[in-house]
Amino acid sequence: MSSETTGPKSQVASLTADDYARLETLDAEALVRFGLERFGQRIAIASSFGLEDVVLIDLAARTGIPFRVFTLDTGRLNQETYDLIDRVRNRYGVDIEILFPDPTEVEPMVRAHGPNLFYDSIELRKRCCHVRKVAPLQRVLSTLNAWMTGLRRDQNTTRTLVPKVEVEELTGRLKLSPLADWTWDAVRAWVRENRVPYSVLHDRGYPSVGCGPCTRAVSEGEDLRAGRWWWENPETKECGLHVR
Ligand code: SF4
């Protein structure tokens, strides 16, 4: 049976414990290649167009294998992110699957709590992330047997244990994080040396790219995730896309 017709549990179940141990030792390029060869059109790169995400796209393009990329347009992105999407499309000749939140969820939320509800409480911030990010993500993941992310262990205290390969318990879907053991300097060096298109926001002190109202530049020496939801404690700084 082809990978097009099998669900995540059956396709991923054939991986043995030895396979997982071996995959965890692969470098990023080899792990991206494994994902594309194994899952074809049933795997996609999740991209918010931060520096890690453009590295992943660059690595995928190097394999010569057709690949999918999706992004979540929350409706609150920076113009610079849309500009980068165009540059990536042109450079790699890849369609970017742009997913939007359900207006029947966004409209009553904004009507009840205002357009800047995320500043009012952690609960409202998480609700906004759920409506604008998590729900559209779940929609696209339901079409996939595996996905790739640009998560790295040194991004935040919430990410220090990120494995390169994990199986989501509920769905059986495989999640690959090929850059898990990369440093921020290694990511920047890859982009520089390979002339990978990147967001101009990084040149203005933004280590990560997210929604405009919830992301700011950081100062020298500040934590890399300090610019995300900077009014919250580090322990709460996840949007629900990467629940482990
Ligand atoms: S990052 Fe901010 S604007 Fe974007 S979905 Fe989350 S709370 Fe809403």
Boltz pocket constraint, residues with backbone or C-beta under 6 A from the ligand:
constraints:
  - pocket:
      binder: B
      contacts: [[A, 74], [A, 76], [A, 118], [A, 124], [A, 125], [A, 126], [A, 128], [A, 129], [A, 130], [A, 132], [A, 133], [A, 210], [A, 211], [A, 213], [A, 214], [A, 239]]
      max_distance: 6.0
